């Protein structure tokens, strides 16, 4: 069985920790009779909930960072010598 990965769980935890207080404030403002600001806080909470996932998709995760570091070092070696690296 393939469950959610640790990175996904961290993204959800970070998103909920940022969005949770905004949702609570938004609901309280709606109950207090201030609907415009309450809806604004709910919308801001929704943005904060999905922002960590968007950020990881946009800049890549740890695998892409490692791939870029390894790929960059091999390409740099080839560009500096003008010939491909040999692994004899």
C-alpha positions in Angstrom: 0.0 0.0 0.0 1.4 3.4 -1.0 0.5 6.0 1.6 1.2 9.8 1.5 4.9 10.6 1.8 6.6 12.5 4.6 6.9 15.6 2.4 3.2 15.7 1.7 2.4 15.3 5.4 4.8 18.2 6.2 3.1 20.4 3.6 -0.4 19.6 5.1 0.9 20.3 8.6 2.5 23.7 7.6 -0.6 24.7 5.6 -3.0 23.8 8.5 -0.8 25.6 11.1 -1.0 28.8 9.0 -4.6 28.5 7.8 -6.2 27.3 11.1 -6.0 30.6 13.0 -7.2 32.5 9.9 -10.3 30.2 9.6 -11.1 30.6 13.3 -10.8 34.4 13.0 -12.9 34.4 9.8 -15.7 32.3 11.4 -15.8 34.5 14.5 -16.0 37.6 12.4 -18.8 36.1 10.4 -20.7 35.3 13.6 -20.0 38.8 15.0 -21.7 40.4 12.0 -18.7 41.5 9.9 -19.2 39.4 6.8 -16.8 41.3 4.4 -13.7 40.9 6.7 -14.8 37.4 7.7 -15.0 36.2 4.1 -11.6 37.9 3.5 -10.0 35.9 6.4 -11.5 32.7 5.1 -10.1 33.4 1.6 -6.7 34.2 3.0 -6.8 31.0 5.1 -7.5 29.0 1.9 -4.6 30.6 0.2 -2.4 29.9 3.2 -3.6 26.2 3.2 -2.4 25.5 -0.3 0.6 27.8 -0.5 3.2 25.2 0.8 2.1 22.7 -1.8 2.3 25.3 -4.6 5.7 26.4 -3.4 7.1 22.8 -3.5 5.6 22.2 -6.9 7.0 25.5 -8.2 10.6 25.2 -6.9 10.7 21.4 -6.8 11.3 19.0 -3.9 14.4 17.5 -2.5 14.7 15.0 -5.4 14.8 17.7 -8.0 17.3 19.7 -5.9 19.7 16.7 -5.7 19.2 16.0 -9.4 20.0 19.6 -10.3 23.1 19.5 -8.1 24.4 16.2 -9.6 23.5 17.2 -13.1 25.0 20.6 -12.8 28.4 19.2 -11.6 28.6 16.8 -14.6 27.6 19.5 -17.1 30.1 21.9 -15.6 32.9 19.4 -15.9 32.0 18.7 -19.6 31.8 22.5 -20.4 35.1 23.3 -18.7 37.1 20.6 -20.5 35.2 20.6 -23.8 34.9 16.8 -23.7 32.5 14.4 -21.9 33.6 13.0 -18.6 35.0 9.5 -18.9 34.4 6.9 -16.2 37.0 4.2 -17.1 
